[in-house]
Amino acid sequence: MTRLLVLNGPNLNLLGKREPGIYGKGSLKDAVELVKTAAEEHGAEAESYQSNHEGDLVDAIQQAEGKYDGIIFNPAAYTHTSIALRDAISAIDIPVIEVHISNVHQRESFRHHSMLASVCKGQVVGLGLSGYRLAALALLESFEGRR
């Protein structure tokens, strides 16, 4: 069975409370449910993990090998700073799609560059929580094409 990991970085546990004008009123649980529903519709399953700690996210990426077929990853602020997360993604043979709820290109200039983009299969940016579902569908459909 195809398995997805929904991985979320710092402060995403505060979705729905934190800056709803930027991130909306939906919760992290809502985002994960969108992925789980999409996965179930494709005969797959999804699990989620969130951490505010960079090393924990690195560990989760490294431990995904052999356990998950794809990762949907919102690295949050670590997007713009973490070479460690970039290297962890580079070290595994699992496709990763980077997701951002807000359009980072319409925000502060320091948010315009992703340290991870070049090692990810793709990005979904600025489409709210539905970006999680779109990332899941992109991964799931790519797996169906290999069968």
N, CA, C and O atoms as a GROMACS GRO file, in nm:
protein
  588
    1MET      N    1   0.084  -0.118   0.000
    1MET     CA    2   0.000   0.000   0.000
    1MET      C    3   0.088   0.125   0.000
    1MET      O    4   0.188   0.130   0.072
    2THR      N    5   0.052   0.223  -0.079
    2THR     CA    6   0.124   0.349  -0.085
    2THR      C    7   0.104   0.426   0.045
    2THR      O    8  -0.007   0.436   0.097
    3ARG      N    9   0.215   0.480   0.096
    3ARG     CA   10   0.209   0.555   0.222
    3ARG      C   11   0.274   0.691   0.206
    3ARG      O   12   0.383   0.704   0.150
    4LEU      N   13   0.206   0.794   0.256
    4LEU     CA   14   0.257   0.930   0.252
    4LEU      C   15   0.284   0.979   0.394
    4LEU      O   16   0.215   0.941   0.489
    5LEU      N   17   0.385   1.063   0.406
    5LEU     CA   18   0.414   1.132   0.531
    5LEU      C   19   0.385   1.280   0.510
    5LEU      O   20   0.437   1.341   0.417
    6VAL      N   21   0.304   1.336   0.597
    6VAL     CA   22   0.278   1.480   0.598
    6VAL      C   23   0.364   1.537   0.709
    6VAL      O   24   0.337   1.515   0.828
    7LEU      N   25   0.466   1.609   0.671
    7LEU     CA   26   0.566   1.658   0.765
    7LEU      C   27   0.553   1.811   0.776
    7LEU      O   28   0.551   1.880   0.674
    8ASN      N   29   0.544   1.861   0.897
    8ASN     CA   30   0.525   2.004   0.920
    8ASN      C   31   0.625   2.058   1.020
    8ASN      O   32   0.654   1.996   1.122
    9GLY      N   33   0.677   2.176   0.987
    9GLY     CA   34   0.779   2.241   1.068
    9GLY      C   35   0.724   2.337   1.172
    9GLY      O   36   0.608   2.328   1.211
   10PRO      N   37   0.810   2.429   1.216
   10PRO     CA   38   0.782   2.513   1.332
   10PRO      C   39   0.660   2.603   1.316
   10PRO      O   40   0.633   2.660   1.210
   11ASN      N   41   0.588   2.613   1.425
   11ASN     CA   42   0.472   2.700   1.442
   11ASN      C   43   0.347   2.655   1.367
   11ASN      O   44   0.242   2.718   1.380
   12LEU      N   45   0.357   2.550   1.289
   12LEU     CA   46   0.238   2.504   1.216
   12LEU      C   47   0.137   2.438   1.309
   12LEU      O   48   0.021   2.422   1.273
   13ASN      N   49   0.180   2.400   1.427
   13ASN     CA   50   0.087   2.351   1.529
   13ASN      C   51  -0.008   2.463   1.574
   13ASN      O   52  -0.108   2.435   1.640
   14LEU      N   53   0.023   2.587   1.541
   14LEU     CA   54  -0.060   2.701   1.579
   14LEU      C   55  -0.155   2.746   1.468
   14LEU      O   56  -0.222   2.849   1.481
   15LEU      N   57  -0.161   2.670   1.358
   15LEU     CA   58  -0.252   2.709   1.249
   15LEU      C   59  -0.393   2.726   1.302
   15LEU      O   60  -0.438   2.650   1.388
   16GLY      N   61  -0.462   2.825   1.249
   16GLY     CA   62  -0.596   2.857   1.294
   16GLY      C   63  -0.597   2.966   1.399
   16GLY      O   64  -0.694   3.040   1.413
   17LYS      N   65  -0.487   2.976   1.474
   17LYS     CA   66  -0.471   3.079   1.577
   17LYS      C   67  -0.369   3.184   1.534
   17LYS      O   68  -0.386   3.303   1.561
   18ARG      N   69  -0.265   3.139   1.467
   18ARG     CA   70  -0.152   3.224   1.430
   18ARG      C   71  -0.182   3.298   1.299
   18ARG      O   72  -0.203   3.235   1.195
   19GLU      N   73  -0.182   3.426   1.304
   19GLU     CA   74  -0.196   3.512   1.185
   19GLU      C   75  -0.298   3.459   1.084
   19GLU      O   76  -0.262   3.427   0.971
   20PRO      N   77  -0.424   3.449   1.124
   20PRO     CA   78  -0.524   3.395   1.032
   20PRO      C   79  -0.541   3.476   0.904
   20PRO      O   80  -0.590   3.423   0.804
   21GLY      N   81  -0.502   3.601   0.904
   21GLY     CA   82  -0.506   3.681   0.782
   21GLY      C   83  -0.407   3.632   0.678
   21GLY      O   84  -0.427   3.655   0.559
   22ILE      N   85  -0.303   3.566   0.720
   22ILE     CA   86  -0.202   3.510   0.629
   22ILE      C   87  -0.226   3.362   0.605
   22ILE      O   88  -0.221   3.315   0.491
   23TYR      N   89  -0.253   3.288   0.713
   23TYR     CA   90  -0.259   3.142   0.704
   23TYR      C   91  -0.400   3.084   0.706
   23TYR      O   92  -0.417   2.964   0.689
   24GLY      N   93  -0.500   3.169   0.724
   24GLY     CA   94  -0.637   3.120   0.728
   24GLY      C   95  -0.677   3.070   0.865
   24GLY      O   96  -0.600   3.075   0.961
   25LYS      N   97  -0.799   3.022   0.872
   25LYS     CA   98  -0.854   2.977   1.001
   25LYS      C   99  -0.849   2.826   1.020
   25LYS      O  100  -0.883   2.775   1.127
   26GLY      N  101  -0.807   2.754   0.917
   26GLY     CA  102  -0.798   2.609   0.928
   26GLY      C  103  -0.683   2.566   1.015
   26GLY      O  104  -0.582   2.637   1.027
   27SER      N  105  -0.697   2.451   1.076
   27SER     CA  106  -0.595   2.397   1.167
   27SER      C  107  -0.501   2.301   1.093
   27SER      O  108  -0.526   2.262   0.979
   28LEU      N  109  -0.395   2.264   1.160
   28LEU     CA  110  -0.305   2.163   1.106
   28LEU      C  111  -0.380   2.031   1.089
   28LEU      O  112  -0.358   1.959   0.992
   29LYS      N  113  -0.467   2.001   1.182
   29LYS     CA  114  -0.548   1.879   1.171
   29LYS      C  115  -0.631   1.884   1.042
   29LYS      O  116  -0.645   1.782   0.975
   30ASP      N  117  -0.686   1.999   1.008
   30ASP     CA  118  -0.762   2.013   0.884
   30ASP      C  119  -0.674   1.983   0.762
   30ASP      O  120  -0.717   1.914   0.670
   31ALA      N  121  -0.552   2.035   0.762
   31ALA     CA  122  -0.460   2.011   0.650
   31ALA      C  123  -0.428   1.863   0.636
   31ALA      O  124  -0.429   1.808   0.526
   32VAL      N  125  -0.401   1.799   0.748
   32VAL     CA  126  -0.369   1.656   0.746
   32VAL      C  127  -0.489   1.574   0.699
   32VAL      O  128  -0.473   1.478   0.624
   33GLU      N  129  -0.608   1.612   0.741
   33GLU     CA  130  -0.730   1.541   0.697
   33GLU      C  131  -0.748   1.550   0.546
   33GLU      O  132  -0.794   1.454   0.483
   34LEU      N  133  -0.714   1.664   0.487
   34LEU     CA  134  -0.722   1.676   0.340
   34LEU      C  135  -0.633   1.573   0.272
   34LEU      O  136  -0.672   1.512   0.172
   35VAL      N  137  -0.513   1.554   0.326
   35VAL     CA  138  -0.420   1.456   0.268
   35VAL      C  139  -0.471   1.315   0.293
   35VAL      O  140  -0.467   1.231   0.203
   36LYS      N  141  -0.518   1.287   0.413
   36LYS     CA  142  -0.567   1.152   0.444
   36LYS      C  143  -0.685   1.116   0.355
   36LYS      O  144  -0.695   1.002   0.309
   37THR      N  145  -0.774   1.209   0.330
   37THR     CA  146  -0.889   1.183   0.244
   37THR      C  147  -0.844   1.155   0.101
   37THR      O  148  -0.892   1.061   0.038
   38ALA      N  149  -0.752   1.236   0.050
   38ALA     CA  150  -0.700   1.214  -0.085
   38ALA      C  151  -0.631   1.078  -0.094
   38ALA      O  152  -0.648   1.006  -0.193
   39ALA      N  153  -0.555   1.044   0.009
   39ALA     CA  154  -0.486   0.915   0.009
   39ALA      C  155  -0.587   0.800   0.007
   39ALA      O  156  -0.573   0.706  -0.072
   40GLU      N  157  -0.686   0.808   0.091
   40GLU     CA  158  -0.788   0.702   0.096
   40GLU      C  159  -0.859   0.687  -0.038
   40GLU      O  160  -0.890   0.575  -0.080
   41GLU      N  161  -0.885   0.798  -0.106
   41GLU     CA  162  -0.950   0.794  -0.237
   41GLU      C  163  -0.865   0.722  -0.341
   41GLU      O  164  -0.916   0.675  -0.443
   42HIS      N  165  -0.735   0.712  -0.315
   42HIS     CA  166  -0.642   0.644  -0.406
   42HIS      C  167  -0.592   0.511  -0.349
   42HIS      O  168  -0.494   0.456  -0.397
   43GLY      N  169  -0.660   0.461  -0.246
   43GLY     CA  170  -0.620   0.334  -0.186
   43GLY      C  171  -0.488   0.341  -0.112
   43GLY      O  172  -0.417   0.241  -0.100
   44ALA      N  173  -0.454   0.459  -0.064
   44ALA     CA  174  -0.328   0.480   0.007
   44ALA      C  175  -0.358   0.525   0.150
   44ALA      O  176  -0.474   0.539   0.189
   45GLU      N  177  -0.253   0.548   0.225
   45GLU     CA  178  -0.270   0.600   0.360
   45GLU      C  179  -0.168   0.709   0.388
   45GLU      O  180  -0.064   0.717   0.321
   46ALA      N  181  -0.198   0.792   0.485
   46ALA     CA  182  -0.109   0.902   0.521
   46ALA      C  183  -0.098   0.913   0.671
   46ALA      O  184  -0.194   0.891   0.745
   47GLU      N  185   0.023   0.948   0.715
   47GLU     CA  186   0.050   0.975   0.856
   47GLU      C  187   0.112   1.114   0.863
   47GLU      O  188   0.162   1.167   0.764
   48SER      N  189   0.108   1.173   0.981
   48SER     CA  190   0.162   1.308   0.993
   48SER      C  191   0.254   1.320   1.114
   48SER      O  192   0.247   1.244   1.211
   49TYR      N  193   0.342   1.419   1.103
   49TYR     CA  194   0.433   1.451   1.212
   49TYR      C  195   0.463   1.600   1.204
   49TYR      O  196   0.484   1.654   1.095
   50GLN      N  197   0.464   1.667   1.318
   50GLN     CA  198   0.498   1.809   1.327
   50GLN      C  199   0.600   1.827   1.437
   50GLN      O  200   0.592   1.765   1.543
   51SER      N  201   0.698   1.914   1.410
   51SER     CA  202   0.795   1.948   1.514
   51SER      C  203   0.841   2.091   1.495
   51SER      O  204   0.849   2.142   1.383
   52ASN      N  205   0.870   2.153   1.606
   52ASN     CA  206   0.929   2.286   1.605
   52ASN      C  207   1.082   2.280   1.604
   52ASN      O  208   1.149   2.383   1.608
   53HIS      N  209   1.137   2.159   1.599
   53HIS     CA  210   1.281   2.139   1.613
   53HIS      C  211   1.341   2.082   1.484
   53HIS      O  212   1.298   1.978   1.434
   54GLU      N  213   1.438   2.151   1.431
   54GLU     CA  214   1.501   2.114   1.304
   54GLU      C  215   1.555   1.971   1.305
   54GLU      O  216   1.533   1.896   1.210
   55GLY      N  217   1.625   1.933   1.410
   55GLY     CA  218   1.683   1.799   1.416
   55GLY      C  219   1.578   1.690   1.414
   55GLY      O  220   1.600   1.584   1.355
   56ASP      N  221   1.465   1.714   1.476
   56ASP     CA  222   1.356   1.616   1.473
   56ASP      C  223   1.302   1.598   1.331
   56ASP      O  224   1.267   1.488   1.291
   57LEU      N  225   1.297   1.708   1.257
   57LEU     CA  226   1.251   1.700   1.118
   57LEU      C  227   1.352   1.626   1.031
   57LEU      O  228   1.314   1.547   0.945
   58VAL      N  229   1.480   1.650   1.055
   58VAL     CA  230   1.586   1.576   0.984
   58VAL      C  231   1.571   1.427   1.014
   58VAL      O  232   1.576   1.345   0.922
   59ASP      N  233   1.552   1.392   1.141
   59ASP     CA  234   1.535   1.251   1.178
   59ASP      C  235   1.414   1.190   1.107
   59ASP      O  236   1.422   1.078   1.057
   60ALA      N  237   1.303   1.264   1.103
   60ALA     CA  238   1.182   1.212   1.038
   60ALA      C  239   1.206   1.186   0.890
   60ALA      O  240   1.158   1.087   0.835
   61ILE      N  241   1.279   1.274   0.825
   61ILE     CA  242   1.309   1.254   0.682
   61ILE      C  243   1.398   1.132   0.664
   61ILE      O  244   1.370   1.048   0.578
   62GLN      N  245   1.502   1.120   0.744
   62GLN     CA  246   1.592   1.005   0.733
   62GLN      C  247   1.521   0.874   0.762
   62GLN      O  248   1.548   0.773   0.696
   63GLN      N  249   1.431   0.874   0.858
   63GLN     CA  250   1.360   0.752   0.896
   63GLN      C  251   1.247   0.716   0.801
   63GLN      O  252   1.188   0.609   0.812
   64ALA      N  253   1.216   0.805   0.707
   64ALA     CA  254   1.108   0.779   0.611
   64ALA      C  255   1.147   0.674   0.507
   64ALA      O  256   1.060   0.608   0.449
   65GLU      N  257   1.276   0.660   0.483
   65GLU     CA  258   1.324   0.566   0.382
   65GLU      C  259   1.275   0.425   0.413
   65GLU      O  260   1.295   0.374   0.524
   66GLY      N  261   1.210   0.362   0.317
   66GLY     CA  262   1.158   0.227   0.334
   66GLY      C  263   1.024   0.220   0.406
   66GLY      O  264   0.965   0.112   0.415
   67LYS      N  265   0.977   0.332   0.456
   67LYS     CA  266   0.851   0.335   0.529
   67LYS      C  267   0.743   0.411   0.453
   67LYS      O  268   0.626   0.375   0.459
   68TYR      N  269   0.784   0.516   0.382
   68TYR     CA  270   0.690   0.600   0.307
   68TYR      C  271   0.731   0.608   0.161
   68TYR      O  272   0.848   0.592   0.127
   69ASP      N  273   0.633   0.632   0.076
   69ASP     CA  274   0.658   0.644  -0.067
   69ASP      C  275   0.675   0.789  -0.111
   69ASP      O  276   0.732   0.815  -0.217
   70GLY      N  277   0.625   0.882  -0.031
   70GLY     CA  278   0.636   1.023  -0.063
   70GLY      C  279   0.615   1.107   0.062
   70GLY      O  280   0.553   1.064   0.159
   71ILE      N  281   0.669   1.229   0.057
   71ILE     CA  282   0.658   1.321   0.169
   71ILE      C  283   0.600   1.453   0.121
   71ILE      O  284   0.645   1.509   0.020
   72ILE      N  285   0.502   1.502   0.192
   72ILE     CA  286   0.447   1.635   0.173
   72ILE      C  287   0.502   1.716   0.289
   72ILE      O  288   0.474   1.686   0.405
   73PHE      N  289   0.582   1.818   0.258
   73PHE     CA  290   0.659   1.884   0.363
   73PHE      C  291   0.638   2.035   0.360
   73PHE      O  292   0.667   2.102   0.261
   74ASN      N  293   0.586   2.087   0.471
   74ASN     CA  294   0.582   2.231   0.493
   74ASN      C  295   0.689   2.261   0.597
   74ASN      O  296   0.666   2.247   0.717
   75PRO      N  297   0.807   2.302   0.551
   75PRO     CA  298   0.916   2.328   0.643
   75PRO      C  299   0.905   2.461   0.717
   75PRO      O  300   0.987   2.491   0.804
   76ALA      N  301   0.803   2.540   0.683
   76ALA     CA  302   0.780   2.670   0.747
   76ALA      C  303   0.907   2.755   0.738
   76ALA      O  304   0.970   2.760   0.633
   77ALA      N  305   0.944   2.821   0.845
   77ALA     CA  306   1.058   2.913   0.842
   77ALA      C  307   1.190   2.844   0.807
   77ALA      O  308   1.282   2.910   0.757
   78TYR      N  309   1.202   2.715   0.832
   78TYR     CA  310   1.325   2.645   0.796
   78TYR      C  311   1.347   2.639   0.645
   78TYR      O  312   1.458   2.610   0.600
   79THR      N  313   1.244   2.666   0.568
   79THR     CA  314   1.256   2.671   0.422
   79THR      C  315   1.373   2.759   0.380
   79THR      O  316   1.448   2.726   0.288
   80HIS      N  317   1.387   2.870   0.448
   80HIS     CA  318   1.477   2.976   0.406
   80HIS      C  319   1.615   2.968   0.471
   80HIS      O  320   1.703   3.049   0.440
   81THR      N  321   1.633   2.871   0.562
   81THR     CA  322   1.757   2.869   0.639
   81THR      C  323   1.825   2.734   0.651
   81THR      O  324   1.944   2.728   0.684
   82SER      N  325   1.756   2.625   0.624
   82SER     CA  326   1.808   2.496   0.667
   82SER      C  327   1.878   2.416   0.558
   82SER      O  328   1.815   2.355   0.472
   83ILE      N  329   2.008   2.418   0.564
   83ILE     CA  330   2.088   2.332   0.478
   83ILE      C  331   2.077   2.188   0.528
   83ILE      O  332   2.085   2.094   0.449
   84ALA      N  333   2.058   2.170   0.658
   84ALA     CA  334   2.045   2.035   0.715
   84ALA      C  335   1.922   1.964   0.658
   84ALA      O  336   1.929   1.846   0.625
   85LEU      N  337   1.809   2.034   0.646
   85LEU     CA  338   1.690   1.972   0.587
   85LEU      C  339   1.711   1.945   0.438
   85LEU      O  340   1.668   1.842   0.387
   86ARG      N  341   1.778   2.037   0.369
   86ARG     CA  342   1.810   2.016   0.228
   86ARG      C  343   1.894   1.889   0.210
   86ARG      O  344   1.866   1.807   0.123
   87ASP      N  345   1.996   1.876   0.293
   87ASP     CA  346   2.084   1.759   0.283
   87ASP      C  347   2.010   1.630   0.317
   87ASP      O  348   2.036   1.526   0.256
   88ALA      N  349   1.918   1.635   0.414
   88ALA     CA  350   1.840   1.516   0.448
   88ALA      C  351   1.752   1.473   0.332
   88ALA      O  352   1.742   1.354   0.302
   89ILE      N  353   1.689   1.569   0.266
   89ILE     CA  354   1.606   1.536   0.149
   89ILE      C  355   1.692   1.479   0.038
   89ILE      O  356   1.652   1.383  -0.028
   90SER      N  357   1.808   1.538   0.016
   90SER     CA  358   1.901   1.488  -0.087
   90SER      C  359   1.947   1.346  -0.061
   90SER      O  360   1.978   1.272  -0.155
   91ALA      N  361   1.952   1.307   0.065
   91ALA     CA  362   2.007   1.177   0.103
   91ALA      C  363   1.908   1.062   0.089
   91ALA      O  364   1.946   0.946   0.098
   92ILE      N  365   1.780   1.093   0.066
   92ILE     CA  366   1.680   0.985   0.057
   92ILE      C  367   1.631   0.971  -0.086
   92ILE      O  368   1.644   1.062  -0.168
   93ASP      N  369   1.576   0.856  -0.114
   93ASP     CA  370   1.523   0.827  -0.248
   93ASP      C  371   1.370   0.825  -0.243
   93ASP      O  372   1.306   0.730  -0.288
   94ILE      N  373   1.313   0.931  -0.187
   94ILE     CA  374   1.168   0.946  -0.174
   94ILE      C  375   1.133   1.084  -0.228
   94ILE      O  376   1.197   1.182  -0.190
   95PRO      N  377   1.034   1.094  -0.315
   95PRO     CA  378   0.996   1.228  -0.363
   95PRO      C  379   0.934   1.312  -0.251
   95PRO      O  380   0.853   1.263  -0.172
   96VAL      N  381   0.973   1.438  -0.249
   96VAL     CA  382   0.924   1.534  -0.150
   96VAL      C  383   0.862   1.650  -0.225
   96VAL      O  384   0.922   1.705  -0.318
   97ILE      N  385   0.742   1.689  -0.186
   97ILE     CA  386   0.681   1.810  -0.238
   97ILE      C  387   0.674   1.912  -0.125
   97ILE      O  388   0.619   1.885  -0.018
   98GLU      N  389   0.730   2.027  -0.151
   98GLU     CA  390   0.732   2.137  -0.054
   98GLU      C  391   0.600   2.214  -0.065
   98GLU      O  392   0.555   2.248  -0.175
   99VAL      N  393   0.539   2.240   0.050
   99VAL     CA  394   0.410   2.310   0.053
   99VAL      C  395   0.421   2.434   0.141
   99VAL      O  396   0.482   2.432   0.248
  100HIS      N  397   0.360   2.542   0.092
  100HIS     CA  398   0.348   2.664   0.172
  100HIS      C  399   0.205   2.715   0.159
  100HIS      O  400   0.153   2.728   0.048
  101ILE      N  401   0.144   2.744   0.271
  101ILE     CA  402   0.005   2.789   0.274
  101ILE      C  403  -0.007   2.927   0.211
  101ILE      O  404  -0.096   2.952   0.130
  102SER      N  405   0.083   3.017   0.249
  102SER     CA  406   0.080   3.153   0.194
  102SER      C  407   0.167   3.159   0.069
  102SER      O  408   0.248   3.069   0.044
  103ASN      N  409   0.150   3.265  -0.008
  103ASN     CA  410   0.236   3.286  -0.123
  103ASN      C  411   0.361   3.358  -0.073
  103ASN      O  412   0.362   3.480  -0.056
  104VAL      N  413   0.465   3.280  -0.050
  104VAL     CA  414   0.587   3.335   0.007
  104VAL      C  415   0.650   3.441  -0.082
  104VAL      O  416   0.728   3.524  -0.034
  105HIS      N  417   0.618   3.440  -0.210
  105HIS     CA  418   0.676   3.537  -0.304
  105HIS      C  419   0.609   3.673  -0.295
  105HIS      O  420   0.659   3.771  -0.351
  106GLN      N  421   0.497   3.680  -0.226
  106GLN     CA  422   0.428   3.807  -0.203
  106GLN      C  423   0.459   3.864  -0.065
  106GLN      O  424   0.404   3.966  -0.024
  107ARG      N  425   0.546   3.797   0.005
  107ARG     CA  426   0.576   3.836   0.143
  107ARG      C  427   0.716   3.897   0.152
  107ARG      O  428   0.771   3.939   0.050
  108GLU      N  429   0.773   3.901   0.270
  108GLU     CA  430   0.903   3.962   0.291
  108GLU      C  431   1.008   3.896   0.200
  108GLU      O  432   1.000   3.777   0.169
  109SER      N  433   1.104   3.976   0.157
  109SER     CA  434   1.203   3.926   0.060
  109SER      C  435   1.281   3.806   0.112
  109SER      O  436   1.322   3.721   0.032
  110PHE      N  437   1.304   3.797   0.243
  110PHE     CA  438   1.380   3.682   0.294
  110PHE      C  439   1.304   3.551   0.276
  110PHE      O  440   1.364   3.444   0.287
  111ARG      N  441   1.173   3.557   0.249
  111ARG     CA  442   1.093   3.436   0.228
  111ARG      C  443   1.092   3.392   0.081
  111ARG      O  444   1.035   3.287   0.050
  112HIS      N  445   1.152   3.468  -0.006
  112HIS     CA  446   1.146   3.438  -0.149
  112HIS      C  447   1.235   3.322  -0.192
  112HIS      O  448   1.213   3.265  -0.299
  113HIS      N  449   1.334   3.288  -0.113
  113HIS     CA  450   1.426   3.181  -0.150
  113HIS      C  451   1.406   3.057  -0.063
  113HIS      O  452   1.402   3.066   0.060
  114SER      N  453   1.395   2.944  -0.128
  114SER     CA  454   1.386   2.816  -0.059
  114SER      C  455   1.518   2.742  -0.070
  114SER      O  456   1.569   2.722  -0.181
  115MET      N  457   1.572   2.702   0.042
  115MET     CA  458   1.693   2.620   0.044
  115MET      C  459   1.661   2.477  -0.004
  115MET      O  460   1.752   2.402  -0.039
  116LEU      N  461   1.533   2.440  -0.004
  116LEU     CA  462   1.493   2.302  -0.031
  116LEU      C  463   1.443   2.278  -0.172
  116LEU      O  464   1.444   2.165  -0.220
  117ALA      N  465   1.398   2.383  -0.239
  117ALA     CA  466   1.329   2.368  -0.367
  117ALA      C  467   1.408   2.284  -0.468
  117ALA      O  468   1.349   2.202  -0.540
  118SER      N  469   1.537   2.303  -0.475
  118SER     CA  470   1.616   2.233  -0.577
  118SER      C  471   1.627   2.083  -0.555
  118SER      O  472   1.667   2.010  -0.645
  119VAL      N  473   1.593   2.036  -0.436
  119VAL     CA  474   1.600   1.892  -0.409
  119VAL      C  475   1.461   1.830  -0.390
  119VAL      O  476   1.448   1.713  -0.357
  120CYS      N  477   1.357   1.910  -0.411
  120CYS     CA  478   1.220   1.861  -0.401
  120CYS      C  479   1.164   1.833  -0.540
  120CYS      O  480   1.207   1.893  -0.639
  121LYS      N  481   1.068   1.743  -0.546
  121LYS     CA  482   1.001   1.710  -0.673
  121LYS      C  483   0.927   1.832  -0.725
  121LYS      O  484   0.921   1.855  -0.846
  122GLY      N  485   0.869   1.912  -0.635
  122GLY     CA  486   0.796   2.032  -0.674
  122GLY      C  487   0.754   2.111  -0.552
  122GLY      O  488   0.785   2.076  -0.438
  123GLN      N  489   0.682   2.220  -0.579
  123GLN     CA  490   0.633   2.307  -0.474
  123GLN      C  491   0.488   2.342  -0.501
  123GLN      O  492   0.445   2.352  -0.616
  124VAL      N  493   0.412   2.360  -0.394
  124VAL     CA  494   0.277   2.416  -0.400
  124VAL      C  495   0.280   2.535  -0.306
  124VAL      O  496   0.305   2.520  -0.186
  125VAL      N  497   0.253   2.653  -0.361
  125VAL     CA  498   0.271   2.777  -0.286
  125VAL      C  499   0.147   2.865  -0.300
  125VAL      O  500   0.098   2.888  -0.410
  126GLY      N  501   0.096   2.914  -0.186
  126GLY     CA  502  -0.005   3.017  -0.187
  126GLY      C  503  -0.148   2.973  -0.210
  126GLY      O  504  -0.233   3.057  -0.238
  127LEU      N  505  -0.176   2.845  -0.198
  127LEU     CA  506  -0.311   2.795  -0.224
  127LEU      C  507  -0.383   2.754  -0.097
  127LEU      O  508  -0.480   2.679  -0.101
  128GLY      N  509  -0.336   2.803   0.016
  128GLY     CA  510  -0.399   2.771   0.143
  128GLY      C  511  -0.381   2.625   0.178
  128GLY      O  512  -0.290   2.558   0.130
  129LEU      N  513  -0.470   2.576   0.264
  129LEU     CA  514  -0.460   2.436   0.306
  129LEU      C  515  -0.482   2.340   0.190
  129LEU      O  516  -0.434   2.227   0.195
  130SER      N  517  -0.554   2.383   0.086
  130SER     CA  518  -0.577   2.293  -0.028
  130SER      C  519  -0.446   2.256  -0.098
  130SER      O  520  -0.442   2.158  -0.172
  131GLY      N  521  -0.340   2.332  -0.074
  131GLY     CA  522  -0.209   2.296  -0.128
  131GLY      C  523  -0.161   2.161  -0.080
  131GLY      O  524  -0.091   2.090  -0.152
  132TYR      N  525  -0.198   2.124   0.042
  132TYR     CA  526  -0.162   1.993   0.095
  132TYR      C  527  -0.228   1.883   0.012
  132TYR      O  528  -0.165   1.784  -0.025
  133ARG      N  529  -0.357   1.901  -0.016
  133ARG     CA  530  -0.430   1.802  -0.096
  133ARG      C  531  -0.372   1.793  -0.238
  133ARG      O  532  -0.355   1.684  -0.292
  134LEU      N  533  -0.341   1.908  -0.296
  134LEU     CA  534  -0.284   1.908  -0.431
  134LEU      C  535  -0.149   1.838  -0.435
  134LEU      O  536  -0.119   1.766  -0.531
  135ALA      N  537  -0.068   1.857  -0.333
  135ALA     CA  538   0.061   1.788  -0.325
  135ALA      C  539   0.040   1.637  -0.315
  135ALA      O  540   0.110   1.559  -0.379
  136ALA      N  541  -0.057   1.597  -0.234
  136ALA     CA  542  -0.087   1.454  -0.220
  136ALA      C  543  -0.132   1.395  -0.352
  136ALA      O  544  -0.086   1.288  -0.392
  137LEU      N  545  -0.220   1.465  -0.421
  137LEU     CA  546  -0.269   1.415  -0.550
  137LEU      C  547  -0.156   1.404  -0.651
  137LEU      O  548  -0.149   1.307  -0.727
  138ALA      N  549  -0.067   1.502  -0.653
  138ALA     CA  550   0.046   1.496  -0.746
  138ALA      C  551   0.132   1.374  -0.718
  138ALA      O  552   0.172   1.304  -0.812
  139LEU      N  553   0.161   1.348  -0.592
  139LEU     CA  554   0.241   1.229  -0.558
  139LEU      C  555   0.167   1.102  -0.594
  139LEU      O  556   0.222   1.014  -0.659
  140LEU      N  557   0.043   1.091  -0.551
  140LEU     CA  558  -0.035   0.969  -0.574
  140LEU      C  559  -0.052   0.939  -0.722
  140LEU      O  560  -0.040   0.824  -0.764
  141GLU      N  561  -0.079   1.040  -0.800
  141GLU     CA  562  -0.094   1.019  -0.945
  141GLU      C  563   0.038   0.981  -1.009
  141GLU      O  564   0.038   0.904  -1.106
  142SER      N  565   0.150   1.033  -0.959
  142SER     CA  566   0.280   0.994  -1.015
  142SER      C  567   0.310   0.847  -0.985
  142SER      O  568   0.372   0.778  -1.066
  143PHE      N  569   0.266   0.799  -0.869
  143PHE     CA  570   0.287   0.658  -0.834
  143PHE      C  571   0.200   0.569  -0.922
  143PHE      O  572   0.245   0.462  -0.965
  144GLU      N  573   0.077   0.610  -0.950
  144GLU     CA  574  -0.012   0.532  -1.035
  144GLU      C  575   0.045   0.518  -1.175
  144GLU      O  576   0.025   0.416  -1.241
  145GLY      N  577   0.115   0.619  -1.220
  145GLY     CA  578   0.176   0.616  -1.353
  145GLY      C  579   0.289   0.516  -1.363
  145GLY      O  580   0.326   0.477  -1.473
  146ARG      N  581   0.346   0.474  -1.251
  146ARG     CA  582   0.456   0.376  -1.252
  146ARG      C  583   0.408   0.234  -1.254
  146ARG      O  584   0.486   0.142  -1.279
  147ARG      N  585   0.279   0.215  -1.227
  147ARG     CA  586   0.228   0.077  -1.218
  147ARG      C  587   0.202   0.018  -1.354
  147ARG      O  588   0.159  -0.097  -1.364
   0.00000   0.00000   0.00000
